[in-house]
């Protein structure tokens, strides 16, 4: 059960400092004061979680599942041409493997699990943990996360340091009680690449991932962040994710979602100062009775900022996807350029996609465009390919590959593209 005593037990088991325990306890009070989201709320109108038994899952206190579980070997594979400068594999928040190159250490790059970060870099964590990106007040699941988070990834790149090699973090959920936190801080003029993977096997009964991702990109800094999610189909995922970009900073954010029974994710890009640039590239494939609800926000908080969002998904079975997107420009955010598009490919008529773009513009000198499309697979195209001797299954695979190709080209690493498309082929069946 989620109780204050459970909060204290978790914090004690991790030997945390008093300030983190106080943060957790304050967050629990917020969690307890908020009702469970219902379809009467606009943000949740298309996602009903009444069948989700939260109290039956409970918190992850001691990470015992990590002692016996093993991470599938493929999750540790390098996804970039350059060998990763840092690798970290966790099971339910417990680190099982960790490496960090001497070159990155010499550059002053900090890369570790979140519990090590709390113990060794308290000033950085106090300053940035759920303060600038995802506040505890963001909602019931954000508050639950702040109270019971366990495990995750911390990356810090000092001022004017260009991280010499990519970094790779893997989280494997064995217990079905997963509360991971990713915090990335890039100081002025720095650069980094982080690949963040989440996966689990399919188990019996409901499981939960309650995650937070915070990406802080300083002035003139550049971050490429790829989050790849492939949980088992018994997982219910509730995520709050936000990136903040400073003056002349760049955030290239890739999201891939293939797994879970149900996902509700809030993904927000905040462009905070002149010259800030942000790109969000999302790819998803649902089948069976999967339900995926992505709520994206592109907030232009300053003039002369650029955002570019493209999300594409394919659907099979009785699955359902919801994409709700919003571009927002504040009154003084003149000369902004905002774009968003969501396109959905229905592989079977029993699936359903809701695509809801939106604009909230309070400035008068802007370029803002949005688009959405939902369509069936082109049978004439399939027939044409089959008439050339290509089997139907292969023809469908080729058509799906062509559908996703414009988005795949936005992903700068072949290893990530291959990992995603191999999973798509599996789901096509």
C-alpha positions in Angstrom: 0.0 0.0 0.0 1.1 3.6 -0.6 1.3 5.1 2.9 3.6 7.5 4.7 5.1 4.6 6.6 6.0 3.0 3.2 7.7 6.3 2.2 9.8 6.3 5.4 10.7 2.6 4.9 11.8 3.2 1.3 13.9 6.2 2.2 15.5 4.4 5.1 16.3 1.3 2.9 18.2 3.7 0.6 19.9 5.5 3.5 18.8 8.8 2.1 19.5 12.2 3.6 16.8 14.1 5.5 16.1 16.5 2.7 15.1 13.8 0.3 12.9 12.1 2.9 11.2 15.5 3.5 10.7 15.9 -0.3 9.1 12.4 -0.4 6.8 13.1 2.5 5.7 16.4 1.1 5.0 14.8 -2.2 2.9 12.1 -0.5 0.7 14.7 1.1 0.1 16.1 -2.4 -0.6 12.6 -3.8 -3.1 11.9 -1.0 -4.9 15.2 -1.5 -5.6 14.6 -5.2 -8.3 12.3 -6.6 -7.6 9.7 -9.2 -7.9 11.1 -12.7 -11.2 10.4 -14.4 -12.7 10.9 -17.9 -14.4 14.0 -16.6 -11.0 15.8 -16.9 -10.2 17.0 -20.3 -6.7 15.6 -20.3 -8.0 12.1 -19.4 -11.3 12.2 -21.4 -10.2 9.5 -23.8 -8.3 7.3 -21.2 -10.3 5.4 -18.6 -8.2 3.9 -15.8 -11.0 2.6 -13.6 -9.8 -1.0 -14.1 -6.3 -0.1 -12.9 -5.8 -1.4 -9.3 -3.1 0.9 -8.0 -3.2 -0.2 -4.4 -2.8 -3.8 -5.4 0.6 -3.0 -6.9 2.1 -1.0 -4.1 5.6 0.6 -4.0 9.0 -1.0 -4.7 10.7 -0.9 -1.3 13.7 -3.2 -1.3 14.4 -4.2 -5.0 14.5 -7.9 -4.1 13.4 -8.8 -7.6 16.7 -7.5 -8.9 18.7 -10.2 -7.1 17.6 -13.0 -9.4 16.4 -11.4 -12.6 18.5 -11.1 -15.7 18.4 -8.4 -18.4 18.1 -9.7 -22.0 21.4 -9.5 -23.7 20.2 -7.4 -26.7 19.4 -4.5 -24.4 23.1 -3.9 -23.8 23.9 -3.6 -27.4 25.5 -0.5 -28.7 23.0 1.7 -30.7 25.5 4.2 -32.2 28.4 4.0 -34.5 30.7 5.2 -31.7 31.0 3.0 -28.7 29.1 4.3 -25.7 31.3 6.2 -23.3 29.0 5.1 -20.4 26.7 2.1 -19.9 24.3 1.5 -17.1 21.9 -1.4 -16.7 19.4 -1.5 -13.8 16.8 -3.9 -12.7 14.0 -2.3 -10.7 16.3 0.6 -9.8 19.2 -1.6 -8.7 22.4 -1.2 -10.8 23.6 -4.5 -12.2 26.3 -3.2 -14.7 28.0 0.1 -14.9 30.9 1.5 -17.0 32.1 5.1 -17.6 35.1 5.9 -19.8 38.1 7.6 -18.3 37.8 10.2 -21.1 34.3 11.3 -19.9 35.5 11.3 -16.3 38.4 13.5 -17.2 35.9 15.9 -18.9 34.0 16.2 -15.6 30.9 14.4 -17.0 28.7 12.9 -14.2 26.8 9.8 -15.2 25.3 7.5 -12.6 22.1 6.1 -11.1 19.9 8.6 -9.2 20.5 7.2 -5.8 24.3 7.6 -6.2 23.6 11.2 -7.4 21.6 12.0 -4.3 24.4 10.8 -2.1 27.4 12.3 -4.0 26.0 15.4 -5.7 23.3 16.7 -3.3 23.6 20.3 -4.4 22.9 19.5 -8.0 20.0 17.2 -7.2 18.4 19.7 -4.7 18.5 22.4 -7.4 17.1 20.4 -10.3 15.1 17.4 -9.0 11.4 18.1 -9.8 11.8 21.9 -9.4 12.4 23.3 -12.9 10.8 20.7 -15.2 8.2 18.4 -13.6 6.9 19.8 -10.3 5.2 17.6 -7.8 2.0 19.5 -8.4 1.8 18.3 -12.0 -0.8 15.7 -11.1 -1.5 12.7 -8.9 1.0 10.4 -10.7 3.7 13.0 -10.6 3.2 13.3 -6.8 3.2 9.5 -6.5 6.4 9.4 -8.3 8.1 12.0 -6.2 7.1 10.1 -3.1 8.1 6.6 -4.2 10.7 7.0 -7.0 13.4 4.4 -7.1 16.3 4.1 -9.6 16.9 6.0 -12.8 19.6 8.0 -14.5 21.5 11.2 -13.8 23.6 12.9 -16.4 25.4 16.2 -15.9 27.7 17.8 -18.4 29.7 20.9 -17.2 29.9 24.2 -18.9 31.4 24.2 -22.5 32.1 20.4 -22.3 31.2 18.3 -25.4 30.8 14.8 -24.1 33.3 12.7 -25.9 31.0 9.7 -26.5 27.3 8.8 -26.2 25.8 7.4 -23.0 23.4 4.5 -22.7 21.0 3.6 -19.8 18.8 0.5 -19.6 16.0 -0.2 -17.1 14.6 -3.7 -16.9 11.4 -4.1 -14.8 11.2 -7.5 -13.1 8.9 -6.7 -10.1 6.2 -4.8 -12.0 6.7 -1.9 -9.6 8.9 0.6 -11.4 9.3 4.3 -10.5 12.3 5.5 -12.5 13.6 9.0 -12.7 15.8 10.5 -15.5 17.5 13.8 -14.9 19.7 15.4 -17.5 21.5 18.7 -16.9 23.5 20.4 -19.6 25.3 23.5 -18.6 26.0 26.5 -21.0 27.7 25.4 -24.2 27.8 21.7 -23.5 26.7 18.8 -25.7 25.7 15.2 -25.0 23.8 12.2 -26.4 21.8 9.9 -24.1 19.9 6.7 -25.0 17.4 5.7 -22.4 15.7 2.3 -22.7 12.8 0.8 -20.7 11.6 -2.8 -21.1 10.1 -5.8 -19.3 8.8 -9.3 -20.0 5.1 -9.8 -20.0 3.9 -11.1 -16.7 0.7 -12.1 -14.9 -1.5 -9.4 -13.5 -1.2 -5.6 -13.6 2.2 -4.0 -13.4 3.1 -0.3 -13.3 5.8 2.1 -14.5 5.5 5.6 -13.0 8.2 7.6 -14.6 9.5 11.2 -14.8 12.0 12.5 -17.4 13.6 15.9 -16.9 15.8 17.4 -19.6 17.5 20.7 -18.9 19.4 22.2 -21.8 21.3 25.3 -21.0 22.2 28.3 -23.2 23.9 27.3 -26.4 23.9 23.6 -25.3 22.8 20.6 -27.4 21.2 17.4 -26.3 20.1 14.4 -28.3 17.8 12.2 -26.2 16.3 9.0 -27.3 13.7 7.2 -25.1 12.9 3.7 -26.2 10.0 2.0 -24.4 9.1 -1.7 -24.9 7.4 -2.9 -21.7 5.4 -6.1 -21.6 1.7 -6.0 -22.4 0.6 -6.1 -18.7 2.3 -2.8 -17.9 0.4 0.3 -17.1 2.6 3.4 -17.7 2.0 6.9 -16.3 4.8 9.4 -17.3 5.5 13.1 -17.0 8.3 14.2 -19.3 9.5 17.8 -19.9 12.5 19.4 -21.6 13.6 23.0 -21.1 15.8 24.8 -23.6 17.8 27.9 -23.0 19.0 30.7 -25.3 20.3 29.2 -28.6 20.0 25.7 -27.1 19.0 22.6 -29.0 17.0 19.6 -27.9 16.5 16.7 -30.3 14.0 14.4 -28.5 13.2 10.9 -29.9 10.4 8.8 -28.4 9.6 5.2 -29.3 6.7 3.4 -27.7 6.0 -0.2 -28.5 4.8 -1.8 -25.3 2.4 -1.6 -22.3 -1.2 -2.4 -21.8 -1.9 1.3 -21.3 0.3 4.4 -21.5 -0.6 7.9 -20.5 2.3 10.3 -21.1 2.6 14.0 -20.8 5.4 15.2 -23.0 6.3 19.0 -22.9 8.9 21.1 -24.7 9.6 24.5 -23.1 11.5 27.0 -25.3 12.5 29.5 -22.7 14.8 32.0 -24.5 15.6 33.5 -27.9 17.1 31.1 -30.4 15.9 27.9 -28.6 15.2 25.0 -30.9 13.3 21.8 -30.1 12.4 18.8 -32.2 10.1 16.0 -31.0 10.0 12.8 -33.1 7.6 10.1 -31.9 7.0 6.6 -33.2 4.5 4.0 -31.9 2.9 0.7 -32.9 0.0 -0.8 -31.0 -1.7 -4.1 -31.3 -4.1 -6.3 -29.3 -5.9 -4.2 -26.8 -3.1 -1.7 -26.2 -4.2 1.9 -25.3 -1.7 4.7 -25.9 -2.5 8.3 -25.0 0.2 10.9 -25.7 -0.4 14.5 -24.6 2.3 16.8 -26.2 2.9 20.5 -25.6 5.2 22.8 -27.4 5.5 26.0 -25.3 7.1 29.0 -27.0 7.9 31.1 -23.9 10.2 33.6 -25.8 10.4 35.1 -29.2 12.5 33.7 -32.1 12.1 30.1 -31.1 11.5 27.0 -33.2 9.6 23.8 -32.5 9.0 20.8 -34.8 7.0 17.8 -33.8 6.2 14.7 -35.9 4.5 11.7 -34.4 3.6 8.6 -36.5 1.9 5.4 -35.4 0.6 2.2 -36.8 -2.3 0.2 -35.2 -3.6 -3.4 -35.3 -6.2 -5.5 -33.5 -8.5 -3.6 -31.1 -5.8 -1.2 -30.0 -6.5 2.6 -29.6 -4.2 5.6 -29.7 -4.8 9.1 -28.7 -2.6 12.0 -29.6 -3.4 15.5 -28.2 -1.0 18.2 -29.3 -0.8 21.9 -28.5 1.5 24.7 -29.7 1.4 27.6 -27.3 2.9 31.1 -27.9 2.9 33.6 -25.1 2.0 37.3 -25.8 5.6 38.4 -26.3 6.7 35.3 -28.2 6.9 37.0 -31.6 8.6 35.5 -34.7 8.2 31.9 -33.6 8.0 28.9 -35.9 5.9 26.0 -34.6 5.0 22.9 -36.5 3.2 19.7 -35.4 1.9 16.7 -37.3 0.5 13.3 -36.3 -0.2 10.6 -38.9 -1.7 7.2 -38.2 -1.8 4.0 -40.3 -4.6 1.6 -39.6 -3.6 -1.9 -40.4 -6.9 -3.3 -39.3 -10.4 -1.8 -39.2 -11.0 -2.8 -35.6 -8.3 -0.3 -34.4 -9.0 3.3 -33.5 -6.9 6.5 -33.6 -7.9 9.9 -32.2 -5.7 12.8 -33.5 -6.3 16.2 -31.9 -3.9 19.0 -32.9 -4.2 22.4 -31.3 -2.9 26.0 -31.4 -3.0 28.6 -28.6 -1.4 31.7 -30.0 -1.3 35.0 -28.1 1.3 36.7 -30.4 0.6 38.2 -33.9 3.9 37.6 -35.8 4.2 33.8 -35.9 4.3 30.9 -38.3 2.4 28.0 -36.7 1.2 24.9 -38.6 -0.5 21.7 -37.5 -1.7 18.6 -39.3 -3.2 15.2 -38.6 -4.2 12.2 -40.7 -5.7 8.8 -40.1 -5.8 6.3 -43.0 -6.0 2.7 -44.0 -3.2 0.8 -45.6 -3.3 1.3 -49.4 -4.6 -2.0 -50.9 -3.7 -0.8 -54.4 -0.1 -0.4 -53.3 -0.1 -3.9 -51.8 -1.6 -5.3 -55.0 1.0 -3.6 -57.1 3.8 -5.1 -55.0 2.2 -8.6 -55.0 1.9 -8.4 -58.8 5.7 -8.2 -58.8 5.9 -11.5 -57.0 6.2 -10.1 -53.5 4.3 -12.0 -50.8 1.5 -10.1 -49.2 3.2 -10.1 -45.7 6.3 -8.7 -47.2 4.4 -6.1 -49.2 2.7 -4.9 -46.0 6.0 -4.7 -44.2 7.4 -2.6 -47.1 4.4 -0.3 -47.0 4.7 0.2 -43.3 8.4 0.8 -43.6 7.7 3.5 -46.3 5.1 5.1 -43.9 7.6 5.4 -41.1 10.6 6.4 -43.3 10.2 10.2 -43.1 10.3 9.9 -39.3 13.1 7.4 -39.2 15.2 9.8 -41.2 15.0 12.3 -38.2 16.7 9.7 -36.0 20.4 10.3 -36.3 21.6 6.8 -35.4 21.2 3.6 -37.5 21.3 1.4 -34.4 18.3 3.1 -32.9 16.5 3.0 -36.3 17.2 -0.8 -36.6 16.1 -1.5 -33.1 12.8 0.3 -33.6 12.1 -1.2 -37.0 12.9 -4.8 -36.0 10.3 -4.4 -33.3 7.8 -3.0 -35.8 8.3 -6.1 -38.0 7.7 -8.3 -35.0 4.4 -6.5 -34.3 3.3 -6.6 -37.9 3.4 -10.4 -37.6 
